[in-house]
Amino acid sequence: MSSVKETLPVELLSHWINGERVAGTGKRSGEVYNPATGEVIRRVPFADEADVDRAVAAARAAFPAWRDTTPLRRARILSRYRELVEANRRELTALISEEHGKTLLDAAGSLQRGIEVIEFASGAPHLLKGEHAEDVGRGVDSHSVLQPVGVCAGVSPFNFPAMVPLWMYPVAVACGNTFVLKPSEKVPSTAFRLAELFTEAGLPAGVFNVLHGDREAVDALLAHPDIAAISSVGSTPVAKHIYETAARNGKRVQALGGAKNHAVVMPDADMNFTADALVGAAYGSAGERCMAISAVVAVGDAADPLVALLEEKAAKLKVGPGDQDGIDMGPLVTAAHRDRVKGYIDTGEREGAQLVLDGRGLKVAGHERGFFLGPTLFDRVQPGMTIYQDEIFGPVLIVLRVPTLDEAIALVNRNPYANGTAIFTRSGAAARHFEHDIQVGMVGVNIPIPVPMAFFSFGGWKASLFGDLHMHGMEGVQFYTRTKVVTTRWPASDEAKAHGFAMPTH
């Protein structure tokens, strides 16, 4: 049976342009794997410049009518869309798990966080209200309005096939823009299905489009004269390239980059609670999260008991296919990425870090071809080591030791990444000191992955963000709109019609 299955042709996916499936003109394609089995399950077309032109043209043509659609009508479509996404939750969750490898429970949680952004964007009639001031001068009033910027684009990563795209396009569309999404070519099916559901919800053709592809498609979007704004999430080198290229082409940009998220653990912390939280934050989704905790900074006497608990709990994690019950951690997304992470473990051992738990020898019975790697734990890591300097993006947790909280804060603040961080303590004074002095965009207190709710904004500082505005929340609304200020006066017929040549002071 297996040999017959392997010879069957796999499905070739389509683009979604102007409300329908489109084969595209690009000559190249890529393979989509099930990471748990190592098998190719689909092929994905890679868009060329002509495909990008077609998608952008559809979005541009749809923009005037969608811009003039009232925010209330846009919100009704978004509300129906939320209902459809929830009704198809099981199918979407299965697609996420199948192509990424994460567990069904983890996939469902990430989808829920995306649904919450649709709920937030459904408040468009309120979110898009401007300001009004009466009598800014004698007989003069001023008001502001928020207007859409035009055709927007999004480039999303492999690790969250639904959540990260949903951070982008519902807000953009609610604000009256049209959108072209380029999902990761490693996990293309979820975005396509989300586009189908949006059309089913009543979204007009061309308002939301999905283009598959690699860097060629991304660069074409960055250079396209009809794209007004672009959002992206990826590694710091990719984010920097997108920011610099798009800004050079006159676009507004929000480009979220890499991370090295630290958790500072104080000696007074509840060690059992803390270890449970850190194991989930480090090894959940096989560490393939931009908000994963990858570095623990143990302060003073916290180190020895914490490392012992981390080793004990991590060693008990059940690793296997994400669609099976009772699995804590699935495979990595590709064989190449698994091998890259293995290389970091080799490097850490060679550079002298203490390897407490080694995941390189893990074998999953019946899934020997899968891209699995077990939980790995290093202790006594030094800041100059490669495994501290680089974003590994895998199930590797490192522990550094410092004597005081001030030294822990200084260590975190010296790191070029500043996406998320956390402190574990029972001391309100320590927590307040930490949250005030830490130079990081998102902070958790006894919360290891402090991802803000949809009505707040998501984003880091320093090398974790290129651009001025974060995603979703009110900063998302600001990114996808332009402010226009109108000043009005209705003079009485007997008023003087001329005001002279001096700057008016009202």
C-alpha positions as CSV (number, residue, x, y, z in Angstrom):
1,M,0.0,0.0,0.0
2,S,2.7,2.4,0.9
3,S,4.6,2.0,-2.4
4,V,1.3,2.7,-4.3
5,K,0.6,5.7,-2.2
6,E,4.1,7.1,-2.8
7,T,3.7,6.9,-6.6
8,L,0.4,8.8,-6.7
9,P,0.6,12.4,-7.9
10,V,0.2,14.9,-5.1
11,E,-2.2,17.9,-5.3
12,L,-1.0,21.1,-6.8
13,L,-2.5,24.0,-4.9
14,S,-3.8,27.2,-6.5
15,H,-3.5,30.9,-5.8
16,W,-6.7,32.8,-4.7
17,I,-7.1,35.9,-6.9
18,N,-10.2,38.0,-7.4
19,G,-12.4,35.6,-5.5
20,E,-11.4,32.4,-7.3
21,R,-8.8,29.7,-7.7
22,V,-6.1,30.7,-10.2
23,A,-3.4,28.3,-11.5
24,G,-0.9,31.2,-12.1
25,T,1.8,31.6,-14.7
26,G,4.9,30.9,-12.6
27,K,6.9,27.9,-13.8
28,R,8.4,27.0,-10.4
29,S,6.8,25.1,-7.5
30,G,7.7,23.7,-4.1
31,E,7.0,20.7,-2.0
32,V,4.8,20.7,1.1
33,Y,5.7,18.1,3.7
34,N,3.9,16.4,6.6
35,P,6.7,16.8,9.1
36,A,5.6,13.9,11.2
37,T,5.9,11.4,8.3
38,G,8.5,13.1,6.1
39,E,6.2,12.6,3.1
40,V,5.4,15.2,0.4
41,I,1.7,15.8,0.7
42,R,1.1,18.7,-1.7
43,R,2.9,20.9,-4.2
44,V,2.6,24.7,-4.0
45,P,3.0,27.0,-7.0
46,F,5.5,29.8,-6.8
47,A,4.1,33.1,-8.1
48,D,6.2,35.1,-10.6
49,E,6.0,38.8,-11.4
50,A,3.0,38.3,-13.7
51,D,1.0,36.5,-10.9
52,V,1.9,39.3,-8.5
53,D,0.7,41.9,-11.0
54,R,-2.6,40.0,-11.5
55,A,-3.3,39.8,-7.7
56,V,-2.4,43.4,-7.1
57,A,-4.5,44.6,-10.1
58,A,-7.5,42.7,-8.6
59,A,-6.9,44.3,-5.2
60,R,-6.5,47.8,-6.8
61,A,-9.7,47.4,-8.9
62,A,-11.7,46.3,-5.8
63,F,-10.4,49.1,-3.6
64,P,-12.6,52.1,-4.6
65,A,-15.9,50.2,-3.9
66,W,-14.6,48.6,-0.7
67,R,-13.2,52.0,0.5
68,D,-16.7,53.4,0.0
69,T,-18.4,50.5,1.8
70,T,-19.5,51.8,5.2
71,P,-17.5,50.5,8.2
72,L,-20.8,49.0,9.5
73,R,-21.2,46.9,6.4
74,R,-17.6,45.8,6.5
75,A,-18.1,44.8,10.2
76,R,-21.1,42.7,9.3
77,I,-19.0,40.7,6.8
78,L,-16.2,40.3,9.4
79,S,-18.8,39.0,11.9
80,R,-20.0,36.4,9.4
81,Y,-16.4,35.5,8.7
82,R,-15.7,34.9,12.3
83,E,-18.7,32.6,12.5
84,L,-17.5,30.6,9.5
85,V,-13.9,30.3,10.8
86,E,-15.3,29.0,14.1
87,A,-17.6,26.6,12.3
88,N,-14.6,25.2,10.4
89,R,-12.3,25.3,13.3
90,R,-11.6,21.5,13.2
91,E,-10.7,21.5,9.5
92,L,-8.4,24.5,9.9
93,T,-6.8,23.1,13.0
94,A,-6.1,19.8,11.2
95,L,-4.5,21.7,8.3
96,I,-2.2,23.7,10.6
97,S,-1.1,20.5,12.4
98,E,-0.6,18.5,9.2
99,E,1.6,21.0,7.5
100,H,3.4,22.5,10.5
101,G,3.6,19.6,12.8
102,K,2.3,21.2,16.0
103,T,-0.2,19.4,18.2
104,L,-3.9,19.8,17.5
105,L,-4.4,21.5,20.9
106,D,-1.6,24.0,20.1
107,A,-3.0,24.6,16.6
108,A,-6.5,25.2,18.1
109,G,-5.1,27.7,20.5
110,S,-3.3,29.7,17.9
111,L,-6.4,29.8,15.7
112,Q,-8.4,31.1,18.6
113,R,-5.9,34.0,19.0
114,G,-6.5,34.8,15.3
115,I,-10.3,34.7,15.7
116,E,-10.0,37.2,18.5
117,V,-8.4,39.7,16.0
118,I,-11.4,39.2,13.7
119,E,-13.6,40.0,16.7
120,F,-11.6,43.1,17.4
121,A,-11.7,44.2,13.7
122,S,-15.5,43.8,13.7
123,G,-15.6,46.9,15.9
124,A,-14.6,49.0,12.8
125,P,-17.4,51.5,13.2
126,H,-16.0,52.5,16.6
127,L,-12.3,52.0,15.8
128,L,-12.5,54.3,12.8
129,K,-14.0,57.2,14.6
130,G,-12.0,60.4,14.4
131,E,-11.8,63.4,16.7
132,H,-13.8,66.6,16.7
133,A,-13.0,70.0,18.4
134,E,-15.5,72.8,18.3
135,D,-14.4,76.5,18.2
136,V,-10.7,75.9,17.8
137,G,-10.9,79.5,16.6
138,R,-13.7,82.0,16.4
139,G,-16.4,80.2,14.3
140,V,-13.9,77.6,13.3
141,D,-14.2,73.8,14.0
142,S,-11.8,71.0,13.3
143,H,-12.2,67.3,12.9
144,S,-10.1,64.3,11.9
145,V,-11.0,61.2,9.8
146,L,-9.2,57.9,9.4
147,Q,-9.0,56.8,5.8
148,P,-7.6,53.6,4.2
149,V,-4.2,53.6,2.6
150,G,-5.0,51.4,-0.4
151,V,-3.7,48.0,-1.4
152,C,-1.8,46.3,1.4
153,A,0.3,43.2,1.4
154,G,1.3,40.7,4.1
155,V,4.2,38.2,4.3
156,S,3.6,35.6,7.0
157,P,5.9,32.9,8.5
158,F,5.6,29.1,8.7
159,N,5.2,28.8,12.4
160,F,1.6,30.2,12.6
161,P,-0.3,29.5,9.4
162,A,-3.5,31.1,10.7
163,M,-2.7,33.3,13.6
164,V,-0.2,35.7,12.1
165,P,-2.1,36.3,8.8
166,L,-5.1,36.9,11.0
167,W,-3.2,39.6,12.8
168,M,-2.8,41.4,9.5
169,Y,-5.6,41.3,7.0
170,P,-8.8,41.5,9.1
171,V,-7.6,44.8,10.5
172,A,-6.5,46.1,7.1
173,V,-9.8,45.0,5.5
174,A,-11.9,46.5,8.3
175,C,-10.2,49.8,7.7
176,G,-11.3,49.8,4.1
177,N,-8.1,48.5,2.4
178,T,-7.7,45.6,0.1
179,F,-5.1,42.9,0.7
180,V,-2.6,40.5,-0.9
181,L,-1.3,37.8,1.4
182,K,1.9,35.7,0.7
183,P,1.9,32.9,3.3
184,S,4.9,30.7,3.9
185,E,5.4,28.2,1.1
186,K,5.9,25.5,3.8
187,V,2.4,25.8,5.1
188,P,0.2,27.2,2.3
189,S,-3.1,25.4,2.7
190,T,-4.6,27.2,5.8
191,A,-4.3,30.7,4.2
192,F,-6.0,29.5,1.1
193,R,-8.9,27.9,3.1
194,L,-9.3,31.2,5.1
195,A,-9.6,33.1,1.8
196,E,-12.4,30.7,0.6
197,L,-14.2,31.3,3.9
198,F,-13.9,35.0,3.6
199,T,-15.5,35.0,0.2
200,E,-18.3,32.7,1.5
201,A,-18.9,35.3,4.2
202,G,-19.7,37.9,1.5
203,L,-16.4,39.6,0.9
204,P,-16.4,41.1,-2.6
205,A,-14.0,39.6,-5.1
206,G,-10.5,41.1,-5.1
207,V,-10.6,42.5,-1.6
208,F,-8.5,39.6,-0.2
209,N,-6.1,37.6,-2.3
210,V,-3.6,34.8,-1.6
211,L,-0.4,34.3,-3.5
212,H,1.9,31.4,-2.9
213,G,5.6,31.7,-3.5
214,D,9.1,32.4,-2.2
215,R,11.5,35.4,-2.2
216,E,10.7,36.2,-5.9
217,A,7.1,36.8,-5.0
218,V,8.0,38.8,-1.9
219,D,10.5,41.0,-3.8
220,A,7.9,41.7,-6.5
221,L,5.4,42.8,-3.8
222,L,8.0,45.0,-2.2
223,A,8.8,46.8,-5.5
224,H,5.2,47.0,-6.8
225,P,4.1,50.6,-7.3
226,D,0.5,49.9,-6.3
227,I,1.3,48.4,-2.9
228,A,0.9,51.1,-0.2
229,A,1.8,49.2,2.9
230,I,3.3,45.9,3.8
231,S,3.3,43.8,7.0
232,S,5.6,40.9,7.7
233,V,6.8,38.5,10.4
234,G,10.0,36.5,10.0
235,S,13.7,36.3,11.0
236,T,15.6,39.5,11.6
237,P,17.6,39.3,8.3
238,V,14.3,38.9,6.4
239,A,12.6,41.6,8.4
240,K,15.4,44.0,7.7
241,H,15.4,43.3,4.0
242,I,11.6,43.8,3.8
243,Y,11.8,47.0,5.8
244,E,14.7,48.5,3.8
245,T,13.4,47.5,0.4
246,A,9.8,48.5,1.0
247,A,10.7,51.8,2.6
248,R,13.0,52.6,-0.3
249,N,10.0,52.1,-2.6
250,G,7.9,54.5,-0.6
251,K,5.7,52.1,1.4
252,R,4.8,52.1,5.0
253,V,6.2,49.0,6.7
254,Q,5.8,46.9,9.9
255,A,8.4,44.1,9.8
256,L,8.6,41.9,12.9
257,G,11.9,40.1,13.3
258,G,13.6,37.5,15.4
259,A,13.8,37.0,19.1
260,K,15.8,35.7,22.0
261,N,13.2,35.7,24.8
262,H,14.5,35.6,28.3
263,A,12.8,34.5,31.5
264,V,14.3,35.8,34.7
265,V,13.7,33.5,37.7
266,M,14.1,34.9,41.2
267,P,15.0,32.7,44.2
268,D,11.6,33.4,45.8
269,A,9.7,32.1,42.7
270,D,7.4,29.0,43.0
271,M,9.9,26.7,41.4
272,N,7.4,23.9,40.5
273,F,5.0,26.4,38.9
274,T,7.9,28.2,37.1
275,A,9.4,25.0,35.7
276,D,6.0,23.9,34.3
277,A,5.5,27.3,32.7
278,L,9.0,27.3,31.2
279,V,8.9,23.8,29.8
280,G,5.6,24.7,28.0
281,A,7.1,28.0,26.8
282,A,10.3,26.5,25.6
283,Y,9.2,23.2,24.0
284,G,5.6,23.9,23.0
285,S,5.3,23.9,19.2
286,A,8.9,22.4,19.2
287,G,10.2,25.9,20.1
288,E,9.1,27.3,16.8
289,R,7.5,30.4,18.2
290,C,8.7,34.0,18.0
291,M,7.5,34.3,21.6
292,A,9.1,31.0,22.9
293,I,11.3,31.3,26.0
294,S,14.7,30.1,24.8
295,A,16.9,31.6,27.6
296,V,16.4,31.3,31.3
297,V,18.3,33.7,33.6
298,A,18.5,32.1,37.0
299,V,19.2,34.6,39.8
300,G,21.3,33.5,42.8
301,D,20.1,30.4,44.5
302,A,17.3,29.8,42.0
303,A,19.6,28.0,39.5
304,D,20.2,24.5,41.0
305,P,16.6,23.6,42.0
306,L,15.3,25.1,38.8
307,V,17.6,23.2,36.5
308,A,16.8,20.0,38.2
309,L,13.1,20.5,37.8
310,L,13.5,21.6,34.1
311,E,15.4,18.4,33.4
312,E,12.9,16.2,35.2
313,K,9.8,17.7,33.5
314,A,11.4,18.1,30.0
315,A,12.5,14.4,30.0
316,K,8.9,13.3,30.5
317,L,7.5,15.2,27.5
318,K,5.8,12.9,25.0
319,V,7.1,13.7,21.4
320,G,5.2,12.4,18.4
321,P,2.8,13.2,15.6
322,G,0.8,16.3,16.4
323,D,-2.6,14.7,15.5
324,Q,-2.3,12.0,18.2
325,D,-3.8,12.2,21.6
326,G,-1.5,12.9,24.5
327,I,1.4,14.4,22.5
328,D,3.2,17.3,24.1
329,M,5.5,18.2,21.2
330,G,5.5,17.5,17.5
331,P,8.2,17.5,14.9
332,L,10.1,20.5,13.4
333,V,8.8,21.9,10.2
334,T,11.4,20.5,7.7
335,A,14.4,18.1,7.7
336,A,16.7,21.0,6.9
337,H,15.5,23.0,9.9
338,R,15.8,20.0,12.2
339,D,19.4,19.5,11.1
340,R,20.1,23.2,11.6
341,V,18.9,22.9,15.2
342,K,21.0,19.8,15.7
343,G,24.0,21.7,14.6
344,Y,23.4,24.3,17.3
345,I,23.3,21.5,19.9
346,D,26.7,20.3,18.6
347,T,28.0,23.8,18.8
348,G,26.8,24.3,22.3
349,E,28.5,21.1,23.5
350,R,31.7,22.0,21.7
351,E,31.8,25.5,23.2
352,G,31.6,24.2,26.7
353,A,28.0,24.6,27.8
354,Q,26.7,21.8,30.1
355,L,24.4,19.6,28.2
356,V,21.8,18.5,30.7
357,L,19.3,16.9,28.4
358,D,20.1,15.8,24.8
359,G,17.3,15.5,22.3
360,R,19.4,14.5,19.3
361,G,18.9,10.7,19.7
362,L,15.1,10.8,19.8
363,K,13.3,8.2,17.6
364,V,9.6,8.1,17.2
365,A,8.4,4.5,16.5
366,G,6.5,4.3,13.2
367,H,7.6,7.8,12.2
368,E,11.3,7.3,11.6
369,R,11.2,9.6,8.5
370,G,9.6,12.4,10.5
371,F,11.5,15.6,11.4
372,F,11.7,14.9,15.2
373,L,14.1,16.3,17.7
374,G,13.7,15.8,21.5
375,P,13.8,18.5,24.2
376,T,17.3,19.7,24.8
377,L,18.5,21.6,27.9
378,F,21.8,23.4,28.5
379,D,23.1,24.8,31.8
380,R,25.9,27.2,32.6
381,V,25.7,29.0,29.2
382,Q,27.9,32.1,28.8
383,P,26.7,35.2,26.8
384,G,29.5,34.8,24.3
385,M,28.4,31.3,23.2
386,T,26.7,30.8,19.9
387,I,23.6,29.1,21.4
388,Y,23.0,32.3,23.3
389,Q,23.8,34.7,20.5
390,D,21.7,33.2,17.8
391,E,18.0,32.5,17.5
392,I,17.8,28.7,17.4
393,F,14.0,28.4,16.8
394,G,13.8,24.9,18.1
395,P,13.3,22.8,21.3
396,V,16.6,24.0,22.9
397,L,16.4,25.8,26.3
398,I,19.5,27.4,27.8
399,V,20.2,28.5,31.3
400,L,22.5,31.4,32.3
401,R,23.3,32.2,35.9
402,V,23.7,35.6,37.5
403,P,23.9,36.7,41.1
404,T,21.5,39.6,41.2
405,L,18.3,40.9,39.5
406,D,20.1,44.1,38.3
407,E,22.7,41.9,36.5
408,A,19.8,39.8,35.0
409,I,18.2,43.0,33.7
410,A,21.5,44.3,32.3
411,L,22.1,40.9,30.5
412,V,18.6,41.0,28.9
413,N,19.0,44.6,27.9
414,R,22.4,44.0,26.2
415,N,20.8,41.4,23.9
416,P,20.1,42.8,20.4
417,Y,16.7,41.2,20.4
418,A,13.8,42.6,22.4
419,N,10.6,40.8,21.5
420,G,9.3,39.3,24.8
421,T,10.5,38.6,28.3
422,A,9.2,37.4,31.7
423,I,10.0,37.4,35.3
424,F,9.0,34.8,37.9
425,T,8.9,36.1,41.4
426,R,6.6,36.5,44.4
427,S,8.0,40.0,45.0
428,G,5.9,42.9,43.7
429,A,8.9,45.2,44.1
430,A,11.1,43.0,42.0
431,A,8.4,42.7,39.4
432,R,7.9,46.4,39.2
433,H,11.6,47.1,39.0
434,F,11.9,44.5,36.2
435,E,9.0,45.8,34.1
436,H,10.1,49.4,34.5
437,D,13.8,48.9,33.5
438,I,13.6,46.1,31.0
439,Q,14.0,47.2,27.4
440,V,11.7,44.8,25.7
441,G,8.4,45.3,23.9
442,M,6.2,42.6,25.7
443,V,6.7,41.7,29.3
444,G,5.2,39.0,31.4
445,V,5.1,38.7,35.2
446,N,4.7,35.0,36.1
447,I,3.4,34.6,32.5
448,P,6.1,33.0,30.2
449,I,4.6,33.9,26.8
450,P,3.1,37.4,27.2
451,V,1.3,37.6,23.9
452,P,-1.1,40.6,24.2
453,M,-4.9,40.2,23.5
454,A,-6.2,41.4,20.2
455,F,-7.2,44.8,21.7
456,F,-3.6,45.5,22.6
457,S,-0.8,45.6,20.1
458,F,1.9,42.9,19.5
459,G,5.5,43.8,18.7
460,G,9.0,44.0,20.1
461,W,11.8,46.5,20.2
462,K,15.3,46.8,18.8
463,A,16.2,44.1,16.2
464,S,12.8,42.4,16.8
465,L,10.9,45.1,15.0
466,F,11.6,47.3,11.9
467,G,9.0,50.1,11.7
468,D,7.2,52.3,14.1
469,L,3.9,50.5,14.7
470,H,3.0,47.1,16.1
471,M,0.4,44.6,14.9
472,H,-3.3,44.5,15.7
473,G,-4.9,46.6,18.4
474,M,-5.1,50.3,17.9
475,E,-1.5,50.5,16.5
476,G,-2.7,48.1,13.7
477,V,-5.6,50.5,13.0
478,Q,-3.1,53.4,12.8
479,F,-0.9,51.4,10.5
480,Y,-3.7,50.7,8.0
481,T,-5.1,54.2,8.0
482,R,-4.1,57.7,7.2
483,T,-5.3,60.7,9.3
484,K,-6.9,63.6,7.5
485,V,-7.6,66.8,9.5
486,V,-10.4,69.1,8.2
487,T,-10.8,72.7,9.5
488,T,-14.1,74.4,8.6
489,R,-15.6,77.8,8.9
490,W,-19.0,79.0,7.7
491,P,-18.8,82.8,7.7
492,A,-22.0,84.9,7.9
493,S,-22.7,87.0,4.9
494,D,-21.8,90.2,6.6
495,E,-18.4,89.0,7.7
496,A,-15.3,90.3,5.9
497,K,-14.3,87.9,3.1
498,A,-10.5,88.6,3.2
499,H,-8.2,87.8,6.1
500,G,-5.0,89.5,5.0
501,F,-1.6,87.9,4.5
502,A,-0.6,87.0,8.1
503,M,-0.7,83.5,9.5
504,P,-4.2,83.1,11.0
505,T,-4.2,82.6,14.7
506,H,-8.0,82.3,15.2
